Amino acid sequence: MNIDLSRRGFLKLAGAGVAATSLGALGFGEAEAAELAHVRGFKLTATTEARNTCPYCSVACGIIMYSRIDDETGKKRIVHIEGDADHPTNRGTLCPKGAALKDFVNAPTRLTQPRIRKPGADAFEPIGWNEALDKIARALKDDRDANFMSLNEAGVPVNRWTTTGFLAASATTNETAWLTYKVVRSMGVVAFDNQARV
Ligand code: SF4
């Protein structure tokens, strides 16, 4: 866990705290109150923790995201992200990209829903998740029905589908990756890759 206090700052504060406490014991209660007044509140107070995986690369480091209700919007907002010390891959560490994840999550330009560019259009427009999934399923089915090849020219069984490719994410669990591989390969897709190569 990152504590936003340098070693020098900690020693200074600890020394001041001892002095203030001693003063308090001698009857100088106001000195202690003044000392406490300028100690900043712990920034993760009242936050909710959630475990997740850094989405940037195939290392798939474990992260902990801290969120709390935003005073302005009344909605939950992620206020801090740090490496998960219990995660076997990164043991709490993050590279500079992972360390900057909070800004990526809260970026105003971040896509939060599917978008479509219709035939002939020059711009994308937002659509719902269900509509997007239906369209993708329809397009896959139509293309596979039209182009799936069970035998090659020599009559040898090949069961391949070469007109559609599939790009998967690398920041998933082993179980999700295994299932994705099985589904995609069982449909006969040959062009299958993932973000780990980017
Ligand atoms: S923190 Fe860095 S190394 Fe780890 S998954 Fe994210 S981008 Fe990859």
py3Dmol code that shows the C-alpha trace and the ligand (Angstrom):
import py3Dmol

protein = """\
ATOM      1  CA  MET A   1       0.000   0.000   0.000  1.00  0.00           C
ATOM      2  CA  ASN A   2       1.386   3.456  -0.898  1.00  0.00           C
ATOM      3  CA  ILE A   3       1.427   5.928   1.951  1.00  0.00           C
ATOM      4  CA  ASP A   4       1.636   9.478   0.730  1.00  0.00           C
ATOM      5  CA  LEU A   5       4.271  10.530   3.237  1.00  0.00           C
ATOM      6  CA  SER A   6       8.018  10.670   2.672  1.00  0.00           C
ATOM      7  CA  ARG A   7      10.431   9.210   5.213  1.00  0.00           C
ATOM      8  CA  ARG A   8      11.660  12.698   6.050  1.00  0.00           C
ATOM      9  CA  GLY A   9       8.065  13.938   6.386  1.00  0.00           C
ATOM     10  CA  PHE A  10       7.209  10.981   8.595  1.00  0.00           C
ATOM     11  CA  LEU A  11      10.120  11.612  10.953  1.00  0.00           C
ATOM     12  CA  LYS A  12       9.257  15.307  11.087  1.00  0.00           C
ATOM     13  CA  LEU A  13       5.632  14.531  11.840  1.00  0.00           C
ATOM     14  CA  ALA A  14       6.520  11.840  14.391  1.00  0.00           C
ATOM     15  CA  GLY A  15       8.902  14.257  16.138  1.00  0.00           C
ATOM     16  CA  ALA A  16       6.284  16.997  16.122  1.00  0.00           C
ATOM     17  CA  GLY A  17       3.700  14.523  17.394  1.00  0.00           C
ATOM     18  CA  VAL A  18       5.920  13.504  20.309  1.00  0.00           C
ATOM     19  CA  ALA A  19       6.586  17.159  21.107  1.00  0.00           C
ATOM     20  CA  ALA A  20       2.896  18.021  20.892  1.00  0.00           C
ATOM     21  CA  THR A  21       1.943  15.046  23.062  1.00  0.00           C
ATOM     22  CA  SER A  22       4.569  16.049  25.632  1.00  0.00           C
ATOM     23  CA  LEU A  23       3.282  19.596  25.571  1.00  0.00           C
ATOM     24  CA  GLY A  24      -0.233  18.262  26.010  1.00  0.00           C
ATOM     25  CA  ALA A  25       0.941  16.273  29.054  1.00  0.00           C
ATOM     26  CA  LEU A  26       2.335  19.484  30.458  1.00  0.00           C
ATOM     27  CA  GLY A  27      -1.003  21.189  29.990  1.00  0.00           C
ATOM     28  CA  PHE A  28      -0.432  22.771  26.585  1.00  0.00           C
ATOM     29  CA  GLY A  29      -3.522  21.112  24.991  1.00  0.00           C
ATOM     30  CA  GLU A  30      -3.818  23.749  22.291  1.00  0.00           C
ATOM     31  CA  ALA A  31      -0.428  22.849  20.852  1.00  0.00           C
ATOM     32  CA  GLU A  32      -1.608  19.298  20.275  1.00  0.00           C
ATOM     33  CA  ALA A  33      -4.853  20.482  18.684  1.00  0.00           C
ATOM     34  CA  ALA A  34      -2.923  22.805  16.374  1.00  0.00           C
ATOM     35  CA  GLU A  35      -0.629  19.965  15.352  1.00  0.00           C
ATOM     36  CA  LEU A  36      -3.573  17.683  14.561  1.00  0.00           C
ATOM     37  CA  ALA A  37      -5.313  20.413  12.594  1.00  0.00           C
ATOM     38  CA  HIS A  38      -2.670  20.462   9.884  1.00  0.00           C
ATOM     39  CA  VAL A  39      -2.359  16.691   9.443  1.00  0.00           C
ATOM     40  CA  ARG A  40      -4.052  15.828   6.144  1.00  0.00           C
ATOM     41  CA  GLY A  41      -6.781  13.176   6.270  1.00  0.00           C
ATOM     42  CA  PHE A  42      -5.885   9.718   4.902  1.00  0.00           C
ATOM     43  CA  LYS A  43      -6.962   9.908   1.273  1.00  0.00           C
ATOM     44  CA  LEU A  44      -8.361   6.370   1.109  1.00  0.00           C
ATOM     45  CA  THR A  45     -10.729   6.880   4.028  1.00  0.00           C
ATOM     46  CA  ALA A  46     -14.267   5.658   3.213  1.00  0.00           C
ATOM     47  CA  THR A  47     -13.234   4.151  -0.129  1.00  0.00           C
ATOM     48  CA  THR A  48     -14.373   0.791  -1.485  1.00  0.00           C
ATOM     49  CA  GLU A  49     -11.700  -1.622  -2.722  1.00  0.00           C
ATOM     50  CA  ALA A  50     -12.113  -3.736  -5.851  1.00  0.00           C
ATOM     51  CA  ARG A  51      -9.622  -6.199  -7.350  1.00  0.00           C
ATOM     52  CA  ASN A  52      -8.951  -6.026 -11.083  1.00  0.00           C
ATOM     53  CA  THR A  53      -6.339  -6.556 -13.794  1.00  0.00           C
ATOM     54  CA  CYS A  54      -4.363  -3.865 -15.617  1.00  0.00           C
ATOM     55  CA  PRO A  55      -5.744  -3.818 -19.168  1.00  0.00           C
ATOM     56  CA  TYR A  56      -2.665  -2.488 -20.938  1.00  0.00           C
ATOM     57  CA  CYS A  57      -0.485  -5.487 -21.688  1.00  0.00           C
ATOM     58  CA  SER A  58      -0.157  -9.242 -21.457  1.00  0.00           C
ATOM     59  CA  VAL A  59       1.738  -9.142 -18.167  1.00  0.00           C
ATOM     60  CA  ALA A  60      -1.773  -8.671 -16.676  1.00  0.00           C
ATOM     61  CA  CYS A  61      -0.666  -7.179 -13.353  1.00  0.00           C
ATOM     62  CA  GLY A  62      -3.115  -7.298 -10.456  1.00  0.00           C
ATOM     63  CA  ILE A  63      -4.445  -3.949  -9.249  1.00  0.00           C
ATOM     64  CA  ILE A  64      -6.643  -2.652  -6.449  1.00  0.00           C
ATOM     65  CA  MET A  65      -9.016   0.181  -7.316  1.00  0.00           C
ATOM     66  CA  TYR A  66     -10.354   2.490  -4.614  1.00  0.00           C
ATOM     67  CA  SER A  67     -13.591   4.362  -5.237  1.00  0.00           C
ATOM     68  CA  ARG A  68     -15.919   6.623  -3.357  1.00  0.00           C
ATOM     69  CA  ILE A  69     -19.026   8.721  -4.101  1.00  0.00           C
ATOM     70  CA  ASP A  70     -18.077  11.885  -5.948  1.00  0.00           C
ATOM     71  CA  ASP A  71     -19.451  14.995  -4.204  1.00  0.00           C
ATOM     72  CA  GLU A  72     -20.300  16.707  -7.515  1.00  0.00           C
ATOM     73  CA  THR A  73     -21.901  13.883  -9.505  1.00  0.00           C
ATOM     74  CA  GLY A  74     -23.224  11.689  -6.677  1.00  0.00           C
ATOM     75  CA  LYS A  75     -21.763   8.703  -8.544  1.00  0.00           C
ATOM     76  CA  LYS A  76     -18.920   6.414  -7.589  1.00  0.00           C
ATOM     77  CA  ARG A  77     -15.549   7.502  -8.896  1.00  0.00           C
ATOM     78  CA  ILE A  78     -12.181   5.755  -8.793  1.00  0.00           C
ATOM     79  CA  VAL A  79      -9.861   7.945  -6.754  1.00  0.00           C
ATOM     80  CA  HIS A  80      -6.790   5.744  -6.481  1.00  0.00           C
ATOM     81  CA  ILE A  81      -5.293   2.636  -8.126  1.00  0.00           C
ATOM     82  CA  GLU A  82      -2.289   0.712  -6.900  1.00  0.00           C
ATOM     83  CA  GLY A  83      -0.601  -2.646  -7.463  1.00  0.00           C
ATOM     84  CA  ASP A  84      -2.042  -5.649  -5.642  1.00  0.00           C
ATOM     85  CA  ALA A  85       0.612  -6.846  -3.181  1.00  0.00           C
ATOM     86  CA  ASP A  86      -1.022 -10.301  -3.059  1.00  0.00           C
ATOM     87  CA  HIS A  87      -1.003 -10.811  -6.831  1.00  0.00           C
ATOM     88  CA  PRO A  88       1.494 -13.507  -7.920  1.00  0.00           C
ATOM     89  CA  THR A  89       2.441 -11.708 -11.139  1.00  0.00           C
ATOM     90  CA  ASN A  90       3.440  -8.268  -9.920  1.00  0.00           C
ATOM     91  CA  ARG A  91       3.519  -8.478  -6.095  1.00  0.00           C
ATOM     92  CA  GLY A  92       2.220  -4.922  -5.775  1.00  0.00           C
ATOM     93  CA  THR A  93       4.442  -3.314  -8.405  1.00  0.00           C
ATOM     94  CA  LEU A  94       3.226  -1.471 -11.510  1.00  0.00           C
ATOM     95  CA  CYS A  95       5.110  -0.083 -14.499  1.00  0.00           C
ATOM     96  CA  PRO A  96       4.639   3.644 -15.346  1.00  0.00           C
ATOM     97  CA  LYS A  97       1.658   2.868 -17.590  1.00  0.00           C
ATOM     98  CA  GLY A  98      -0.054   0.851 -14.876  1.00  0.00           C
ATOM     99  CA  ALA A  99       0.792   3.487 -12.277  1.00  0.00           C
ATOM    100  CA  ALA A 100      -1.088   6.070 -14.385  1.00  0.00           C
ATOM    101  CA  LEU A 101      -4.223   3.926 -14.735  1.00  0.00           C
ATOM    102  CA  LYS A 102      -6.440   6.282 -12.728  1.00  0.00           C
ATOM    103  CA  ASP A 103      -6.179   8.940 -15.433  1.00  0.00           C
ATOM    104  CA  PHE A 104      -6.900   6.367 -18.125  1.00  0.00           C
ATOM    105  CA  VAL A 105     -10.052   5.222 -16.286  1.00  0.00           C
ATOM    106  CA  ASN A 106     -11.296   8.763 -15.660  1.00  0.00           C
ATOM    107  CA  ALA A 107     -10.288  10.227 -19.045  1.00  0.00           C
ATOM    108  CA  PRO A 108     -13.174  12.148 -20.659  1.00  0.00           C
ATOM    109  CA  THR A 109     -12.231  10.618 -24.035  1.00  0.00           C
ATOM    110  CA  ARG A 110     -12.558   7.029 -22.797  1.00  0.00           C
ATOM    111  CA  LEU A 111     -15.075   4.897 -24.704  1.00  0.00           C
ATOM    112  CA  THR A 112     -17.721   3.522 -22.368  1.00  0.00           C
ATOM    113  CA  GLN A 113     -20.113   1.937 -24.850  1.00  0.00           C
ATOM    114  CA  PRO A 114     -19.986   0.297 -28.301  1.00  0.00           C
ATOM    115  CA  ARG A 115     -20.068   2.471 -31.405  1.00  0.00           C
ATOM    116  CA  ILE A 116     -20.916   1.690 -34.997  1.00  0.00           C
ATOM    117  CA  ARG A 117     -20.020   3.266 -38.306  1.00  0.00           C
ATOM    118  CA  LYS A 118     -22.869   2.416 -40.630  1.00  0.00           C
ATOM    119  CA  PRO A 119     -22.304   1.719 -44.354  1.00  0.00           C
ATOM    120  CA  GLY A 120     -21.663   4.987 -46.158  1.00  0.00           C
ATOM    121  CA  ALA A 121     -21.330   6.992 -42.936  1.00  0.00           C
ATOM    122  CA  ASP A 122     -18.188   8.931 -42.129  1.00  0.00           C
ATOM    123  CA  ALA A 123     -18.657   8.967 -38.345  1.00  0.00           C
ATOM    124  CA  PHE A 124     -19.260   6.520 -35.528  1.00  0.00           C
ATOM    125  CA  GLU A 125     -22.433   6.630 -33.460  1.00  0.00           C
ATOM    126  CA  PRO A 126     -23.163   4.954 -30.114  1.00  0.00           C
ATOM    127  CA  ILE A 127     -25.349   1.837 -29.893  1.00  0.00           C
ATOM    128  CA  GLY A 128     -26.465  -0.371 -26.983  1.00  0.00           C
ATOM    129  CA  TRP A 129     -24.529  -3.441 -25.860  1.00  0.00           C
ATOM    130  CA  ASN A 130     -27.336  -5.868 -26.785  1.00  0.00           C
ATOM    131  CA  GLU A 131     -27.726  -4.367 -30.240  1.00  0.00           C
ATOM    132  CA  ALA A 132     -23.960  -4.517 -30.792  1.00  0.00           C
ATOM    133  CA  LEU A 133     -23.746  -8.154 -29.702  1.00  0.00           C
ATOM    134  CA  ASP A 134     -26.711  -9.099 -31.927  1.00  0.00           C
ATOM    135  CA  LYS A 135     -25.093  -7.404 -34.914  1.00  0.00           C
ATOM    136  CA  ILE A 136     -21.761  -9.121 -34.299  1.00  0.00           C
ATOM    137  CA  ALA A 137     -23.417 -12.541 -33.923  1.00  0.00           C
ATOM    138  CA  ARG A 138     -25.454 -12.004 -37.101  1.00  0.00           C
ATOM    139  CA  ALA A 139     -22.402 -10.934 -39.118  1.00  0.00           C
ATOM    140  CA  LEU A 140     -20.354 -13.901 -37.848  1.00  0.00           C
ATOM    141  CA  LYS A 141     -23.089 -16.400 -38.669  1.00  0.00           C
ATOM    142  CA  ASP A 142     -23.711 -15.011 -42.153  1.00  0.00           C
ATOM    143  CA  ASP A 143     -20.023 -14.915 -43.012  1.00  0.00           C
ATOM    144  CA  ARG A 144     -19.348 -18.408 -41.658  1.00  0.00           C
ATOM    145  CA  ASP A 145     -22.334 -19.904 -43.489  1.00  0.00           C
ATOM    146  CA  ALA A 146     -21.095 -18.365 -46.717  1.00  0.00           C
ATOM    147  CA  ASN A 147     -17.393 -19.117 -46.418  1.00  0.00           C
ATOM    148  CA  PHE A 148     -16.728 -22.073 -44.115  1.00  0.00           C
ATOM    149  CA  MET A 149     -14.652 -24.688 -45.892  1.00  0.00           C
ATOM    150  CA  SER A 150     -14.978 -28.270 -44.673  1.00  0.00           C
ATOM    151  CA  LEU A 151     -12.877 -29.885 -47.441  1.00  0.00           C
ATOM    152  CA  ASN A 152     -10.024 -28.453 -49.478  1.00  0.00           C
ATOM    153  CA  GLU A 153      -9.614 -28.870 -53.253  1.00  0.00           C
ATOM    154  CA  ALA A 154      -8.077 -32.315 -52.759  1.00  0.00           C
ATOM    155  CA  GLY A 155     -11.060 -33.472 -50.659  1.00  0.00           C
ATOM    156  CA  VAL A 156      -9.101 -33.428 -47.402  1.00  0.00           C
ATOM    157  CA  PRO A 157     -11.128 -32.314 -44.338  1.00  0.00           C
ATOM    158  CA  VAL A 158      -9.847 -28.888 -43.163  1.00  0.00           C
ATOM    159  CA  ASN A 159     -12.856 -27.318 -41.383  1.00  0.00           C
ATOM    160  CA  ARG A 160     -11.534 -23.779 -41.649  1.00  0.00           C
ATOM    161  CA  TRP A 161     -13.063 -20.329 -41.744  1.00  0.00           C
ATOM    162  CA  THR A 162     -10.600 -17.842 -43.177  1.00  0.00           C
ATOM    163  CA  THR A 163     -12.768 -14.809 -43.949  1.00  0.00           C
ATOM    164  CA  THR A 164     -13.188 -13.603 -40.361  1.00  0.00           C
ATOM    165  CA  GLY A 165     -10.459 -12.905 -37.820  1.00  0.00           C
ATOM    166  CA  PHE A 166     -10.711 -12.721 -34.053  1.00  0.00           C
ATOM    167  CA  LEU A 167      -8.727 -10.409 -31.785  1.00  0.00           C
ATOM    168  CA  ALA A 168      -8.876 -11.349 -28.098  1.00  0.00           C
ATOM    169  CA  ALA A 169      -7.690  -9.508 -25.001  1.00  0.00           C
ATOM    170  CA  SER A 170      -4.643 -10.699 -23.107  1.00  0.00           C
ATOM    171  CA  ALA A 171      -5.643  -9.185 -19.760  1.00  0.00           C
ATOM    172  CA  THR A 172      -7.946 -12.032 -18.812  1.00  0.00           C
ATOM    173  CA  THR A 173      -7.862 -14.983 -16.458  1.00  0.00           C
ATOM    174  CA  ASN A 174      -6.487 -18.315 -17.669  1.00  0.00           C
ATOM    175  CA  GLU A 175     -10.024 -19.714 -17.629  1.00  0.00           C
ATOM    176  CA  THR A 176     -11.388 -16.926 -19.864  1.00  0.00           C
ATOM    177  CA  ALA A 177      -8.442 -17.255 -22.235  1.00  0.00           C
ATOM    178  CA  TRP A 178      -8.907 -21.035 -22.428  1.00  0.00           C
ATOM    179  CA  LEU A 179     -12.622 -20.672 -23.149  1.00  0.00           C
ATOM    180  CA  THR A 180     -12.045 -17.977 -25.775  1.00  0.00           C
ATOM    181  CA  TYR A 181      -9.485 -20.154 -27.540  1.00  0.00           C
ATOM    182  CA  LYS A 182     -11.794 -23.176 -27.553  1.00  0.00           C
ATOM    183  CA  VAL A 183     -14.801 -21.231 -28.889  1.00  0.00           C
ATOM    184  CA  VAL A 184     -12.865 -19.445 -31.613  1.00  0.00           C
ATOM    185  CA  ARG A 185     -10.922 -22.484 -32.806  1.00  0.00           C
ATOM    186  CA  SER A 186     -14.014 -24.720 -32.682  1.00  0.00           C
ATOM    187  CA  MET A 187     -15.693 -22.355 -35.153  1.00  0.00           C
ATOM    188  CA  GLY A 188     -12.773 -22.934 -37.515  1.00  0.00           C
ATOM    189  CA  VAL A 189     -11.278 -19.430 -37.264  1.00  0.00           C
ATOM    190  CA  VAL A 190      -7.687 -19.449 -38.476  1.00  0.00           C
ATOM    191  CA  ALA A 191      -6.781 -15.771 -38.006  1.00  0.00           C
ATOM    192  CA  PHE A 192      -6.751 -15.560 -34.219  1.00  0.00           C
ATOM    193  CA  ASP A 193      -4.450 -13.288 -32.266  1.00  0.00           C
ATOM    194  CA  ASN A 194      -4.443 -11.188 -29.164  1.00  0.00           C
ATOM    195  CA  GLN A 195      -3.323  -7.909 -27.723  1.00  0.00           C
ATOM    196  CA  ALA A 196      -0.167  -9.436 -26.264  1.00  0.00           C
ATOM    197  CA  ARG A 197       1.513  -8.884 -29.620  1.00  0.00           C
ATOM    198  CA  VAL A 198       0.736  -5.188 -29.794  1.00  0.00           C
TER     199      VAL A 198
END
"""
ligand_1 = """\
8
SF4
S 1.259 -2.463 -15.014
Fe 2.553 -2.315 -16.819
S 3.500 -4.357 -17.016
Fe 1.712 -4.568 -15.652
S 0.013 -5.175 -17.047
Fe -0.041 -2.936 -16.805
S 1.129 -2.180 -18.563
Fe 1.645 -4.346 -18.320
"""
view = py3Dmol.view(width=600, height=400)
view.addModel(protein, "pdb")
view.setStyle({"model": 0}, {"cartoon": {"style": "trace"}})
view.addModel(ligand_1, "xyz")
view.setStyle({"model": 1}, {"stick": {}})
view.zoomTo()
view.show()
